[in-house]
């Protein structure tokens, strides 16, 4: 997409990107963002003209793509989902731990009844048999692992292996001690702040720019130069337009300055 439209100016590029989005060739959420950037182009035009003094057409269009991506990643619904995901994971791990410990206790009770009375349930007792039955629908297990694993298990009796209840208990311990992490720098920064705010959108813009500088190849014709930095006023304008910030909550350059300082602090910490 970039190669096809790289030499167009920003307004022309946005127009063709809107057509691409309308035809389903871009992410569904991009259409509304691109439409806003076109309809309110006058609000960002002066900043774009300033950036043309430093950036080439391909670099400018790459920057616009990054802003569109940031608007998709930093919209309120996405941010709320990001903030809720660690909480949901923590709750799920807590439930898994409780269920695992309860299940292990019941397995131990069943084993005691099997061993101390004349009754049996004809249920799983050996770990390998459980694995073998669980793998029946897995063609690769049946074809490649079942026999070698059986040969490994064969020479040793059950005392050499953990019991099913011990394995289940370890699942509980694992869930209880789970450390929730993320591979996304932006998600990490969002969840490191106490509450949602326009700073989330500002940080999304900063993260998108940093992503380009770190991942676009040095010889790439549309790579944003390392020494390029969006002005606070330009970031505020892009955020207000791309995220459709309400009039009573418009971002200003002071908020951008504070968000940038916090962003750098969080990046240094993590």
Backbone as CSV, one residue per row, in Angstrom:
resi,resn,N_x,N_y,N_z,CA_x,CA_y,CA_z,C_x,C_y,C_z
1,UNK,0.835,-1.204,0.000,0.000,0.000,0.000,0.868,1.252,0.000
2,UNK,1.894,1.258,0.837,2.770,2.418,0.923,3.473,2.668,-0.407
3,UNK,3.991,1.588,-1.030,4.707,1.747,-2.285,3.834,2.319,-3.378
4,UNK,2.570,1.935,-3.396,1.640,2.356,-4.437,1.336,3.838,-4.374
5,UNK,1.218,4.392,-3.158,0.778,5.769,-2.990,1.846,6.661,-2.362
6,UNK,3.081,6.199,-2.279,4.093,6.863,-1.463,4.348,8.310,-1.869
7,UNK,4.331,8.631,-3.152,4.724,9.968,-3.594,3.582,10.973,-3.578
8,UNK,2.400,10.556,-3.192,1.278,11.483,-3.095,1.460,12.403,-1.894
9,UNK,0.854,13.596,-1.965,0.873,14.424,-0.764,-0.143,13.857,0.219
10,UNK,-0.125,14.352,1.455,-0.919,13.754,2.527,-2.415,13.757,2.211
11,UNK,-2.919,14.876,1.696,-4.358,14.954,1.435,-4.767,13.939,0.370
12,UNK,-3.978,13.831,-0.692,-4.274,12.842,-1.739,-4.159,11.425,-1.180
13,UNK,-3.141,11.230,-0.365,-2.926,9.906,0.227,-4.112,9.495,1.097
14,UNK,-4.598,10.430,1.900,-5.753,10.139,2.753,-6.985,9.813,1.911
15,UNK,-7.155,10.538,0.814,-8.298,10.284,-0.051,-8.286,8.879,-0.616
16,UNK,-7.123,8.428,-1.055,-7.030,7.071,-1.591,-7.119,6.021,-0.484
17,UNK,-6.617,6.352,0.703,-6.735,5.423,1.825,-8.191,5.259,2.251
18,UNK,-8.968,6.347,2.158,-10.394,6.255,2.472,-11.083,5.322,1.482
19,UNK,-10.711,5.422,0.222,-11.273,4.530,-0.805,-10.890,3.077,-0.515
20,UNK,-9.633,2.858,-0.142,-9.180,1.508,0.201,-9.973,0.960,1.390
21,UNK,-10.163,1.804,2.405,-10.897,1.367,3.601,-12.355,1.063,3.252
22,UNK,-12.939,1.898,2.388,-14.329,1.698,1.979,-14.492,0.392,1.211
23,UNK,-13.442,-0.032,0.533,-13.469,-1.279,-0.241,-13.069,-2.493,0.592
24,UNK,-12.841,-2.261,1.887,-12.490,-3.365,2.772,-11.041,-3.781,2.707
25,UNK,-10.173,-2.945,2.156,-8.758,-3.284,2.020,-7.920,-2.796,3.193
26,UNK,-8.558,-2.124,4.133,-7.915,-1.731,5.375,-8.769,-2.240,6.526
27,UNK,-8.217,-2.134,7.739,-8.974,-2.555,8.916,-10.267,-1.759,9.006
28,UNK,-11.334,-2.410,9.451,-12.656,-1.806,9.490,-12.679,-0.494,10.267
29,UNK,-11.922,-0.434,11.379,-11.944,0.764,12.222,-11.198,1.937,11.601
30,UNK,-10.403,1.690,10.546,-9.625,2.770,9.930,-10.506,3.786,9.212
31,UNK,-11.632,3.337,8.675,-12.453,4.215,7.824,-12.847,5.492,8.555
32,UNK,-13.394,5.354,9.765,-13.861,6.529,10.509,-12.707,7.477,10.821
33,UNK,-11.531,6.916,11.143,-10.363,7.750,11.471,-9.922,8.544,10.245
34,UNK,-9.795,7.862,9.107,-9.357,8.531,7.877,-10.364,9.599,7.461
35,UNK,-11.633,9.285,7.602,-12.686,10.243,7.247,-12.574,11.511,8.096
36,UNK,-12.307,11.336,9.384,-12.148,12.509,10.258,-10.921,13.326,9.854
37,UNK,-9.830,12.648,9.544,-8.613,13.364,9.153,-8.843,14.188,7.887
38,UNK,-9.658,13.671,6.979,-9.977,14.423,5.753,-10.934,15.571,6.036
39,UNK,-11.987,15.292,6.798,-12.997,16.309,7.062,-12.444,17.463,7.898
40,UNK,-11.494,17.162,8.755,-10.935,18.193,9.641,-9.468,18.476,9.293
41,UNK,-9.167,18.319,8.006,-7.779,18.469,7.548,-7.209,19.845,7.873
42,UNK,-8.060,20.856,7.849,-7.591,22.219,8.120,-6.976,22.355,9.513
43,UNK,-7.394,21.469,10.453,-6.889,21.532,11.827,-5.470,20.964,11.959
44,UNK,-5.075,20.156,10.989,-3.730,19.564,11.042,-2.836,20.047,9.896
45,UNK,-3.419,20.803,8.977,-2.684,21.191,7.765,-1.432,21.992,8.066
46,UNK,-1.513,22.962,8.977,-0.342,23.795,9.269,0.799,22.959,9.840
47,UNK,0.472,21.963,10.656,1.502,21.091,11.231,2.112,20.195,10.154
48,UNK,1.286,19.741,9.242,1.778,18.918,8.135,2.727,19.726,7.260
49,UNK,2.385,20.988,6.993,3.252,21.840,6.176,4.613,22.036,6.835
50,UNK,4.622,22.170,8.153,5.892,22.296,8.879,6.708,21.018,8.747
51,UNK,6.035,19.859,8.878,6.740,18.573,8.804,7.290,18.296,7.412
52,UNK,6.652,18.879,6.385,7.170,18.713,5.022,8.556,19.330,4.864
53,UNK,8.933,20.224,5.769,10.269,20.826,5.715,11.349,19.825,6.124
54,UNK,10.911,18.749,6.808,11.856,17.756,7.318,11.684,16.388,6.659
55,UNK,10.440,16.038,6.363,10.131,14.697,5.873,9.801,14.691,4.384
56,UNK,10.124,13.599,3.726,9.752,13.406,2.324,8.286,12.967,2.246
57,UNK,7.737,12.952,1.046,6.359,12.483,0.882,6.159,11.068,1.430
58,UNK,7.020,10.099,1.081,6.840,8.747,1.637,6.893,8.724,3.161
59,UNK,7.781,9.511,3.748,7.882,9.555,5.207,6.645,10.194,5.822
60,UNK,6.121,11.247,5.165,4.905,11.876,5.662,3.737,10.894,5.622
61,UNK,3.632,10.146,4.539,2.530,9.191,4.413,2.684,8.032,5.392
62,UNK,3.925,7.651,5.669,4.178,6.642,6.695,3.726,7.168,8.055
63,UNK,4.012,8.447,8.314,3.601,9.057,9.572,2.069,9.061,9.697
64,UNK,1.390,9.364,8.610,-0.076,9.357,8.614,-0.599,7.956,8.908
65,UNK,0.016,6.942,8.294,-0.385,5.554,8.575,-0.200,5.223,10.051
66,UNK,0.893,5.696,10.631,1.154,5.448,12.048,0.103,6.113,12.917
67,UNK,-0.319,7.312,12.537,-1.351,8.011,13.292,-2.688,7.266,13.209
68,UNK,-2.975,6.717,12.026,-4.212,5.938,11.854,-4.148,4.676,12.718
69,UNK,-2.993,4.018,12.700,-2.821,2.812,13.529,-2.967,3.156,15.012
70,UNK,-2.380,4.271,15.410,-2.454,4.680,16.818,-3.893,4.932,17.231
71,UNK,-4.673,5.525,16.326,-6.074,5.797,16.643,-6.858,4.505,16.806
72,UNK,-6.466,3.478,16.034,-7.132,2.179,16.171,-6.738,1.513,17.485
73,UNK,-5.461,1.614,17.856,-4.964,0.965,19.074,-5.347,1.724,20.342
74,UNK,-5.521,3.030,20.220,-5.729,3.840,21.411,-7.144,4.321,21.616
75,UNK,-8.105,3.800,20.825,-9.477,4.262,21.041,-9.986,3.760,22.394
76,UNK,-11.031,4.398,22.892,-11.489,4.132,24.257,-11.839,2.669,24.487
77,UNK,-12.484,2.041,23.513,-12.871,0.632,23.671,-11.647,-0.264,23.769
78,UNK,-10.640,0.012,22.905,-9.418,-0.796,22.934,-8.678,-0.590,24.250
79,UNK,-8.579,0.662,24.689,-7.870,0.969,25.933,-8.564,0.297,27.116
80,UNK,-9.896,0.354,27.131,-10.642,-0.274,28.219,-10.411,-1.783,28.235
81,UNK,-10.368,-2.372,27.039,-10.120,-3.819,26.954,-8.725,-4.157,27.455
82,UNK,-7.754,-3.320,27.079,-6.372,-3.531,27.531,-6.303,-3.455,29.053
83,UNK,-6.956,-2.462,29.644,-6.933,-2.305,31.096,-7.632,-3.469,31.804
84,UNK,-8.683,-4.004,31.179,-9.453,-5.073,31.817,-8.804,-6.446,31.678
85,UNK,-8.003,-6.634,30.631,-7.439,-7.968,30.365,-6.588,-8.502,31.509
86,UNK,-5.643,-7.714,32.087,-4.872,-8.250,33.217,-5.749,-8.626,34.405
87,UNK,-6.799,-7.821,34.657,-7.711,-8.129,35.757,-8.442,-9.442,35.486
88,UNK,-8.867,-9.619,34.226,-9.572,-10.851,33.865,-8.651,-12.065,33.985
89,UNK,-7.401,-11.895,33.520,-6.429,-12.990,33.632,-6.181,-13.361,35.089
90,UNK,-6.047,-12.349,35.939,-5.819,-12.600,37.365,-6.988,-13.365,37.972
91,UNK,-8.212,-12.955,37.615,-9.404,-13.635,38.145,-9.487,-15.073,37.650
92,UNK,-9.182,-15.278,36.366,-9.222,-16.629,35.794,-8.181,-17.522,36.460
93,UNK,-6.973,-17.009,36.637,-5.928,-17.803,37.294,-6.317,-18.151,38.723
94,UNK,-6.984,-17.204,39.394,-7.454,-17.486,40.753,-8.471,-18.616,40.767
95,UNK,-9.389,-18.607,39.808,-10.395,-19.674,39.721,-9.742,-21.014,39.384
96,UNK,-8.785,-20.978,38.454,-8.078,-22.212,38.080,-7.366,-22.794,39.292
97,UNK,-6.695,-21.940,40.063,-5.985,-22.410,41.254,-6.946,-23.066,42.238
98,UNK,-8.053,-22.399,42.521,-9.027,-22.946,43.471,-9.619,-24.266,42.980
99,UNK,-9.979,-24.302,41.703,-10.557,-25.526,41.141,-9.540,-26.669,41.139
100,UNK,-8.289,-26.333,40.818,-7.247,-27.365,40.772,-7.014,-27.962,42.170
101,UNK,-6.924,-27.113,43.173,-6.708,-27.614,44.530,-7.898,-28.455,45.001
102,UNK,-9.098,-27.996,44.651,-10.293,-28.755,45.030,-10.334,-30.099,44.304
103,UNK,-9.993,-30.082,43.015,-9.986,-31.320,42.238,-8.931,-32.287,42.766
104,UNK,-7.741,-31.782,43.084,-6.685,-32.639,43.618,-7.127,-33.298,44.926
105,UNK,-7.819,-32.526,45.759,-8.311,-33.077,47.024,-9.308,-34.208,46.767
106,UNK,-10.207,-34.021,45.816,-11.193,-35.048,45.501,-10.533,-36.284,44.884
107,UNK,-9.518,-36.067,44.068,-8.786,-37.201,43.478,-8.109,-38.023,44.573
108,UNK,-7.520,-37.341,45.534,-6.872,-38.047,46.647,-7.888,-38.843,47.466
109,UNK,-9.059,-38.261,47.716,-10.098,-38.967,48.453,-10.555,-40.208,47.701
110,UNK,-10.701,-40.078,46.383,-11.117,-41.228,45.580,-10.063,-42.335,45.631
111,UNK,-8.806,-41.924,45.537,-7.722,-42.916,45.608,-7.733,-43.650,46.943
112,UNK,-7.951,-42.919,48.014,-8.005,-43.543,49.341,-9.126,-44.581,49.424
113,UNK,-10.280,-44.238,48.881,-11.403,-45.179,48.888,-11.087,-46.414,48.048
114,UNK,-10.416,-46.224,46.915,-10.031,-47.360,46.084,-9.083,-48.289,46.847
115,UNK,-8.147,-47.667,47.575,-7.097,-48.454,48.224,-7.533,-49.036,49.570
116,UNK,-8.526,-48.424,50.227,-8.889,-48.839,51.576,-10.206,-49.617,51.647
117,UNK,-10.893,-49.728,50.501,-12.141,-50.493,50.496,-12.090,-51.512,49.357
118,UNK,-13.139,-52.269,49.244,-13.213,-53.271,48.172,-13.773,-52.689,46.883
119,UNK,-14.065,-51.377,46.885,-14.701,-50.769,45.720,-13.689,-50.008,44.854
120,UNK,-14.001,-49.964,43.563,-13.196,-49.191,42.626,-14.105,-48.532,41.608
121,UNK,-13.613,-47.484,40.969,-14.422,-46.754,39.982,-14.008,-47.082,38.550
122,UNK,-12.907,-47.860,38.421,-12.340,-48.122,37.086,-12.025,-46.809,36.366
123,UNK,-11.476,-45.870,37.121,-11.093,-44.561,36.575,-9.573,-44.488,36.477
124,UNK,-9.093,-43.406,35.889,-7.651,-43.248,35.681,-6.901,-43.245,37.003
125,UNK,-5.791,-43.979,36.993,-4.909,-44.044,38.153,-3.487,-43.682,37.734
126,UNK,-3.105,-44.140,36.538,-1.752,-43.904,36.033,-1.725,-42.665,35.135
127,UNK,-0.700,-41.828,35.330,-0.585,-40.588,34.566,-0.455,-40.865,33.073
128,UNK,0.352,-41.857,32.691,0.552,-42.108,31.268,-0.738,-42.521,30.594
129,UNK,-1.540,-43.360,31.267,-2.800,-43.795,30.662,-3.719,-42.601,30.431
130,UNK,-3.693,-41.651,31.339,-4.482,-40.430,31.167,-4.002,-39.660,29.939
131,UNK,-2.672,-39.520,29.803,-2.097,-38.818,28.649,-2.438,-39.560,27.362
132,UNK,-2.334,-40.879,27.408,-2.625,-41.701,26.233,-4.067,-41.511,25.763
133,UNK,-5.007,-41.526,26.691,-6.412,-41.350,26.328,-6.685,-39.926,25.848
134,UNK,-6.043,-38.954,26.469,-6.247,-37.557,26.061,-5.688,-37.295,24.667
135,UNK,-4.682,-38.083,24.264,-4.036,-37.866,22.964,-4.653,-38.610,21.802
136,UNK,-5.738,-39.311,22.041,-6.331,-40.123,20.976,-6.781,-39.319,19.766
137,UNK,-7.209,-38.094,19.997,-7.673,-37.266,18.879,-6.535,-36.466,18.235
138,UNK,-5.321,-36.635,18.772,-4.157,-35.922,18.235,-3.369,-36.879,17.354
139,UNK,-3.464,-36.703,16.054,-2.823,-37.606,15.097,-1.311,-37.666,15.303
140,UNK,-0.689,-36.522,15.555,0.764,-36.484,15.720,1.198,-37.258,16.964
141,UNK,0.419,-37.140,18.050,0.733,-37.899,19.259,0.614,-39.397,18.987
142,UNK,-0.486,-39.788,18.362,-0.718,-41.205,18.076,0.366,-41.770,17.166
143,UNK,0.817,-40.972,16.198,1.760,-41.466,15.191,3.207,-41.446,15.658
144,UNK,3.577,-40.460,16.454,4.990,-40.260,16.748,5.382,-40.393,18.226
145,UNK,4.491,-40.050,19.143,4.888,-39.996,20.547,4.359,-41.142,21.401
146,UNK,3.231,-41.689,21.040,2.581,-42.669,21.901,3.487,-43.871,22.194
147,UNK,4.013,-44.488,21.162,4.834,-45.690,21.368,6.148,-45.377,22.078
148,UNK,6.924,-44.357,21.645,8.157,-44.032,22.380,7.907,-43.705,23.846
149,UNK,6.803,-42.977,24.114,6.488,-42.632,25.494,6.114,-43.883,26.287
150,UNK,5.385,-44.774,25.665,5.003,-46.025,26.311,6.236,-46.859,26.649
151,UNK,7.212,-46.875,25.736,8.446,-47.626,25.975,9.261,-47.012,27.118
152,UNK,9.168,-45.686,27.254,9.880,-45.009,28.340,9.226,-45.322,29.679
153,UNK,7.918,-45.342,29.678,7.171,-45.593,30.907,7.289,-47.042,31.342
154,UNK,7.304,-47.929,30.373,7.250,-49.372,30.643,8.170,-49.919,31.712
155,UNK,9.478,-49.605,31.677,10.412,-50.215,32.631,10.230,-49.771,34.083
156,UNK,9.442,-48.730,34.332,9.331,-48.177,35.676,7.893,-48.297,36.188
157,UNK,7.766,-48.542,37.485,6.407,-48.605,38.034,5.943,-47.214,38.422
158,UNK,4.713,-47.112,38.890,4.072,-45.820,39.079,4.742,-44.938,40.125
159,UNK,5.496,-45.535,41.052,6.104,-44.705,42.103,7.157,-43.749,41.548
160,UNK,7.615,-44.001,40.308,8.616,-43.126,39.704,7.978,-41.868,39.084
161,UNK,6.670,-41.828,39.009,5.984,-40.737,38.330,5.057,-39.998,39.296
162,UNK,4.810,-38.714,39.028,3.840,-38.000,39.865,2.448,-38.574,39.641
163,UNK,1.630,-38.506,40.670,0.252,-38.955,40.522,-0.554,-37.900,39.770
164,UNK,-1.741,-38.300,39.328,-2.604,-37.342,38.639,-2.938,-36.181,39.562
165,UNK,-3.203,-36.470,40.833,-3.541,-35.396,41.767,-2.366,-34.448,41.976
166,UNK,-1.125,-34.967,41.942,0.046,-34.101,42.086,0.201,-33.177,40.873
167,UNK,-0.105,-33.724,39.697,-0.049,-32.903,38.487,-1.101,-31.801,38.554
168,UNK,-2.301,-32.153,38.970,-3.374,-31.166,39.083,-3.026,-30.115,40.128
169,UNK,-2.437,-30.534,41.253,-2.012,-29.579,42.278,-1.007,-28.587,41.713
170,UNK,-0.092,-29.090,40.887,0.915,-28.205,40.299,0.285,-27.200,39.349
171,UNK,-0.797,-27.591,38.660,-1.538,-26.637,37.837,-2.069,-25.500,38.709
172,UNK,-2.561,-25.857,39.893,-3.053,-24.845,40.815,-1.957,-23.928,41.305
173,UNK,-0.805,-24.506,41.663,0.337,-23.708,42.121,0.797,-22.768,41.007
174,UNK,0.846,-23.297,39.784,1.264,-22.494,38.631,0.329,-21.304,38.427
175,UNK,-0.980,-21.561,38.491,-1.952,-20.477,38.312,-1.899,-19.487,39.466
176,UNK,-1.705,-19.997,40.677,-1.651,-19.149,41.869,-0.459,-18.199,41.818
177,UNK,0.645,-18.641,41.225,1.868,-17.836,41.164,2.060,-17.153,39.811
178,UNK,1.001,-17.107,39.014,1.114,-16.552,37.663,1.574,-15.089,37.705
179,UNK,2.492,-14.750,36.802,2.976,-13.377,36.659,2.476,-12.860,35.314
180,UNK,1.567,-11.906,35.353,0.950,-11.412,34.119,1.869,-10.407,33.447
181,UNK,2.196,-10.673,32.180,3.097,-9.820,31.410,2.455,-9.513,30.056
182,UNK,3.060,-8.593,29.314,2.601,-8.293,27.971,3.802,-8.073,27.064
183,UNK,3.646,-8.449,25.804,4.715,-8.235,24.822,4.582,-6.871,24.147
184,UNK,3.511,-6.130,24.484,3.261,-4.828,23.869,3.696,-3.707,24.801
185,UNK,4.615,-2.859,24.322,5.058,-1.716,25.125,3.887,-0.778,25.419
186,UNK,3.027,-0.574,24.415,1.897,0.324,24.607,0.944,-0.221,25.666
187,UNK,0.628,-1.514,25.597,-0.261,-2.108,26.595,0.349,-2.027,27.991
188,UNK,1.665,-2.209,28.051,2.350,-2.120,29.337,2.219,-0.715,29.918
189,UNK,2.380,0.279,29.079,2.297,1.665,29.541,0.871,2.013,29.946
190,UNK,-0.106,1.566,29.160,-1.507,1.846,29.474,-1.881,1.264,30.835
191,UNK,-1.448,0.021,31.083,-1.814,-0.643,32.340,-0.944,-0.186,33.512
192,UNK,0.077,0.612,33.235,0.921,1.130,34.314,0.367,2.415,34.904
193,UNK,-0.639,2.994,34.245,-1.241,4.221,34.750,-2.510,3.888,35.527
194,UNK,-2.884,4.774,36.440,-3.958,4.488,37.384,-5.346,4.534,36.769
195,UNK,-5.566,5.426,35.823,-6.924,5.573,35.278,-6.840,6.008,33.816
196,UNK,-7.903,5.741,33.031,-7.908,6.153,31.629,-7.978,7.663,31.493
197,UNK,-7.328,8.196,30.467,-7.355,9.633,30.209,-6.901,9.864,28.777
198,UNK,-6.940,11.123,28.350,-6.450,11.452,27.012,-4.974,11.131,26.866
199,UNK,-4.276,10.999,27.984,-2.851,10.640,27.926,-2.667,9.292,27.252
200,UNK,-3.666,8.392,27.344,-3.576,7.100,26.669,-3.466,7.297,25.163
201,UNK,-4.253,8.226,24.623,-4.217,8.484,23.189,-2.889,9.134,22.780
202,UNK,-2.399,10.042,23.621,-1.107,10.681,23.326,-0.004,9.641,23.303
203,UNK,-0.019,8.745,24.300,1.010,7.710,24.365,0.899,6.745,23.187
204,UNK,-0.319,6.503,22.714,-0.488,5.647,21.533,0.217,6.265,20.331
205,UNK,0.096,7.589,20.182,0.781,8.280,19.089,2.301,8.165,19.236
206,UNK,2.799,8.389,20.437,4.242,8.318,20.686,4.770,6.916,20.455
207,UNK,4.007,5.921,20.893,4.426,4.535,20.733,4.456,4.137,19.268
208,UNK,3.481,4.608,18.485,3.440,4.291,17.058,4.668,4.863,16.357
209,UNK,5.044,6.081,16.693,6.219,6.711,16.100,7.487,5.967,16.494
210,UNK,7.593,5.606,17.755,8.767,4.870,18.220,8.858,3.502,17.559
211,UNK,7.704,2.863,17.354,7.685,1.559,16.690,8.305,1.669,15.303
212,UNK,7.949,2.709,14.565,8.499,2.889,13.225,10.011,3.078,13.268
213,UNK,10.460,3.908,14.184,11.883,4.206,14.267,12.695,2.975,14.683
214,UNK,12.066,2.061,15.434,12.773,0.871,15.896,12.661,-0.304,14.933
215,UNK,11.612,-0.335,14.112,11.346,-1.527,13.306,11.429,-1.324,11.798
216,UNK,11.243,-0.101,11.309,11.432,0.131,9.881,12.933,0.122,9.601
217,UNK,13.340,-0.596,8.585,14.769,-0.738,8.291,15.449,0.607,8.041
218,UNK,16.707,0.717,8.401,17.438,1.976,8.264,17.504,2.445,6.809
219,UNK,17.500,1.505,5.875,17.575,1.874,4.465,16.197,2.015,3.829
220,UNK,15.158,1.862,4.631,13.793,1.926,4.116,13.468,3.371,3.713
221,UNK,12.941,3.561,2.498,12.734,4.912,1.975,11.666,5.699,2.739
222,UNK,10.779,5.000,3.471,9.745,5.739,4.205,10.001,5.764,5.714
223,UNK,11.181,5.288,6.153,11.473,5.263,7.590,11.546,6.676,8.160
224,UNK,10.895,6.892,9.316,10.944,8.189,9.990,12.337,8.370,10.599
225,UNK,13.027,9.474,10.337,14.384,9.680,10.875,14.406,9.637,12.406
226,UNK,15.520,9.164,12.958,15.647,9.054,14.418,15.533,10.399,15.113
227,UNK,16.001,11.453,14.463,16.006,12.759,15.123,14.703,13.535,14.906
228,UNK,13.739,12.903,14.222,12.466,13.586,14.010,11.605,13.492,15.262
229,UNK,10.976,14.597,15.613,10.088,14.610,16.771,8.887,15.494,16.476
230,UNK,7.697,14.945,16.676,6.476,15.724,16.502,6.399,16.802,17.580
231,UNK,6.020,18.002,17.200,5.852,19.062,18.201,4.648,18.741,19.083
232,UNK,4.646,19.312,20.271,3.517,19.099,21.182,2.201,19.570,20.575
233,UNK,2.255,20.696,19.851,1.045,21.228,19.221,0.547,20.297,18.121
234,UNK,1.482,19.695,17.361,1.094,18.779,16.287,0.461,17.514,16.862
235,UNK,1.061,16.982,17.923,0.500,15.786,18.560,-0.901,16.078,19.071
236,UNK,-1.082,17.222,19.716,-2.401,17.588,20.238,-3.424,17.658,19.113
237,UNK,-3.038,18.267,17.988,-3.967,18.393,16.862,-4.335,17.025,16.295
238,UNK,-3.347,16.164,16.102,-3.602,14.823,15.578,-4.485,14.018,16.524
239,UNK,-4.205,14.111,17.810,-5.000,13.366,18.796,-6.450,13.839,18.784
240,UNK,-6.643,15.151,18.793,-8.002,15.701,18.828,-8.813,15.300,17.606
241,UNK,-8.162,15.276,16.450,-8.871,14.928,15.211,-9.033,13.421,15.082
242,UNK,-7.923,12.677,15.198,-7.965,11.229,14.957,-8.858,10.505,15.941
243,UNK,-8.855,10.954,17.206,-9.653,10.289,18.233,-11.013,10.962,18.440
244,UNK,-11.261,12.032,17.673,-12.547,12.732,17.757,-12.842,13.143,19.204
245,UNK,-11.861,13.804,19.830,-11.996,14.215,21.222,-13.095,15.283,21.344
246,UNK,-14.014,15.139,22.291,-15.078,16.141,22.465,-14.498,17.521,22.771
247,UNK,-15.253,18.564,22.419,-14.781,19.941,22.569,-14.400,20.257,24.014
248,UNK,-15.159,19.732,24.957,-14.885,20.046,26.362,-13.718,19.243,26.941
249,UNK,-13.128,18.358,26.124,-12.014,17.546,26.610,-10.800,17.621,25.686
250,UNK,-10.752,18.645,24.844,-9.678,18.754,23.866,-8.301,18.731,24.522
251,UNK,-7.373,18.037,23.859,-5.994,17.940,24.337,-5.238,19.210,23.955
252,UNK,-4.431,19.730,24.871,-3.584,20.882,24.539,-2.119,20.491,24.679
253,UNK,-1.228,21.411,24.308,0.197,21.083,24.294,0.761,20.848,25.686
254,UNK,0.119,21.419,26.719,0.583,21.175,28.089,0.317,19.723,28.479
255,UNK,-0.869,19.219,28.138,-1.173,17.811,28.405,-0.215,16.901,27.657
256,UNK,0.099,17.284,26.424,1.035,16.476,25.625,2.402,16.457,26.290
257,UNK,2.868,17.610,26.746,4.177,17.696,27.408,4.223,16.791,28.638
258,UNK,3.160,16.844,29.449,3.109,16.011,30.652,3.049,14.528,30.301
259,UNK,2.253,14.192,29.261,2.129,12.791,28.842,3.445,12.273,28.285
260,UNK,4.175,13.111,27.561,5.473,12.703,27.011,6.470,12.439,28.134
261,UNK,6.447,13.291,29.146,7.346,13.086,30.283,7.038,11.761,30.988
262,UNK,5.752,11.502,31.197,5.337,10.254,31.836,5.670,9.052,30.958
263,UNK,5.505,9.217,29.657,5.806,8.137,28.703,7.290,7.765,28.772
264,UNK,8.154,8.774,28.769,9.589,8.507,28.849,9.955,7.840,30.175
265,UNK,9.289,8.266,31.230,9.538,7.680,32.549,9.141,6.216,32.577
266,UNK,7.964,5.904,32.031,7.482,4.527,32.011,8.359,3.650,31.116
267,UNK,8.796,4.198,29.979,9.687,3.439,29.088,11.003,3.111,29.788
268,UNK,11.521,4.076,30.533,12.780,3.855,31.263,12.608,2.796,32.352
269,UNK,11.453,2.805,33.011,11.195,1.849,34.093,11.033,0.425,33.574
270,UNK,10.460,0.291,32.372,10.155,-1.046,31.860,11.084,-1.492,30.739
